[in-house]
Amino acid sequence: MFWREVRWFFGALLISCLLSFIFILLLRMIETDVETQINFSWKLYLAGLVVMLLNIYAGRFILQSVRDRLG
């Protein structure tokens, strides 16, 4: 059980890294009236990484609770 959770965590971390990078790339594509370009920074990337990881875990626990409730 413990190793399954550790493996799931690292899988979610990998997916979060990819989603955070895609988020920053898409954020740079937004055209605004003001000519400000959003630059890549580690602080923005880590913030996106944490948000994506929390969203993945929240979705996992919500789905598990729905499955437990219905089944």
N, C-alpha and C positions, 0 to 999 in steps of 0.2 A: 504494500500500500504506500509506504513512504517513497520508494523508488519511482512508483508510478506518478506520484505527485511532483517529485523533482523533475522527472522527464516532461511532464505537462508544463511546469513552470518555465523550463528552458525553451520549449516549443512556443509558448506564449510570448516569451521575451524576444525570440527571433522574429516572430510575426509582428510584434510591436516595433521592433527596429525598422523593419521594412515599411510598415504603415506610417511611421513617423517621418521617414525619409520621403515617401511619396507625398505626405501632407505638406512638407516644406517645399517640394518641387511645385505642387499645385498652387500653393500660396504665392509663389513667385510669379505665377502666370496671370494673376489677377491684375487687371488694368484699372487704375484709379485716376481721378482727375488730378490729384496731386502727384507730382513726379517723384515719389519716394519708392525706392526699390528695397524689398526685404532681403537682407543678406543672410546667408547661412551662418549660424552661430551655434556653438555647442550648447549654450544655455537654452536656446529655442528647441534644439533637437532633443535634449534631455527632458525638457518639459513635455514635449510631444510624446516621448517614449513613456513617461510615467502615466500620462493621460490615456494613451492607447492600452497600456498594460492593465490599468484599472478598469477600463471599459471591457476588455476581454474577460477579466476575472468576474466582473459584475454580470456579464452575459452568461458566463458559465454557471454561476451560482443561481441566477434566475431560472435558467433552463433546468437545472437539477431540482430546484424546489417545485417547479411546475410538474416535472416528471414524477416526483415523489407524491405530490398532491393528487395527480390524476391516476397514477398507477398504483 
